Amino acid sequence: MRFRTLLLFLVLALTGLFALVNWPAFTAPTTLSLVFGTVTAPLGLIMLGVVFVLAAMSVAYLIYVQGSALRESRHHARELQAQRALAENAETSRYTELHSHVSAELRRMEQLHADTRAQLLTRLDQMEQRNRLALQETERLLEDRIEHRMPNGHGEARH
């Protein structure tokens, strides 16, 4: 319980105890003026009734305020939950977008790797072809030189 509620109940209990101890004085009839006339009634009981009516009104107001605060708290909790869900959806969307971006980049890198590999293989094939041609040309030139040095074709060199 909150301090104010406890204080209210403590004041009511002390007022009840005070009225019980002084019951004969509370019930003694007194002449009371009501502006338009007079009445004979126990002033203590009337004042005690006023105190209890005010206390009941205070308790009713306290219950109303706490109920309103509870409803407002629930409303804020629902709004907070909705905002949390939106934030989680946005985060999931960002992760999905990041995943698709990374996947696209990986595919692009794989394609670039495949293209580069194909280019390298093509260049290697071209170099191999040029080397083969150069080797064949060198072989032909060597054969031509060897044939020029050996006019009789028996493997003897001219000096």
N, C-alpha and C positions, 0 to 999 in steps of 0.2 A: 504494500500500500504506500501511497505517496504521503508526504508529510502533512499536506493540507487536509487530506481525508482523515488521517489519524487525529489531527488537531480538532477537526469538526466533531468526530465521535467522542473525543475526550471532553470537549466543552459540553456536548449533549449529556454525557454520563454525569459530569459534575453538576450540571443544572438539575438533572433528575434526582441526584443524591441530595442536593440542596433543598429541592421541593419536598422530598420525602422527610427530611429531618425537620423542616419547618412547615409541615402539612397543616397544622391548625391555623397558622398565620395566613397561609395561601387560601384556605377555605373560609376565612372570616368575611362576612358580608360587609360591603362598603357602599356608600352612596356615590354614584358616578354620574358626571354630567356628560351628556352626549350632544351638546350645543343646542339641540331643539327640545331637549327634555332631560329628565334624570331617571336613573335606574339604580336598583340595589342589587349588587352582584359581588361575588368574591374577586377582587382585583388580582390577587395572586394567580388564580386559575386562568383568568383572561390573559394575563401577561405570559404565563406558562404556555398557554395555547398559541399565543403569537410567536413565542420562541420556537415551539415545535413546528408550526407552519413554515416559519422562515428556514428552519433546519431542513424540513422536507423539500422546500423549494431549492435550497442549496444542493441537496443530494440529487434532486432531479436535474438541476443544471449541470452538476458534475458528471452525471451519467450521460447527459446529452453531449457535453464537450468531449468526453472520452470516446463515445460512440462515433462522433464526427471525426475525431483524430484517427480512430481505427479505420473508418471507411476511407479517409484520405490516404492513410498509410497503405492500405490495400490497393487503392487506385495507383499510387506511385509505384508500388511493387509490380503491378501489371505493366505499367508504362516502361519501367526499367527492364522487365523481362522482354518486352517487345523490342526495345532498343538493343538489348543484348543479342536477341535473335537476328536483328538486322545487321549488327556488327559482325556476328559470326558468319552470316550469309555473305557479307561483303568480303570477309577474310577468306572464306572458301572460294569465292569468285576470284579473288586475287591469286590464291594458290593455283586454281585451275588455269587462270590466264598465264601465270608464271610457268606452269607445267607445259602448257601448249607452246609457249614461247621457247622454252628450253628444248622441247622436242623438235620444234621447227629448226632451231639453230643446230641441233645435233644432226638432223637430216641434211641440212645445208652443208655442214662440215663433212658428213659422210660423202655427200655428192662431190664436194670439192676434193676430198681425198681420192675418190674414185676417178674424177677427171684428171687430177694431178698424176695419179698412178698410170692412167691410160696414156697421158702425154709422155711420161717418163718411159713407159714401155715402147711407145712409138719412136721416141728419140733413140732409145737403145737399139731398137730394130734398125733404124736408119743408120746409126753409127756402125752397127754390125755389118750392114749391107755395104757401107762405104769402106769399112776395113776389109771386107771380103774382096770388094772391087780393087782396092788399093793393093791388097796382097796378090790378087790375080794379075794386076798390071805389073807389080814388081816381079812376080814369077815369070811373066812373059818377057819382060825386059832382061831378066837374068838369063833366060833361055836364049834370047836373041844375042846377048853378049857372048854367051858360051858358044853358040853356033858360029859367031864371027871369029872367034879365037880358034875354033877347031874347023878348019876348012875341009879336011878330009873326012870328018865325022867319026874318027876312031878314038877320040878322046885325047889326042896329042895337041898340045898347045903350040902356037907359033911363037917363035922368039925373034 
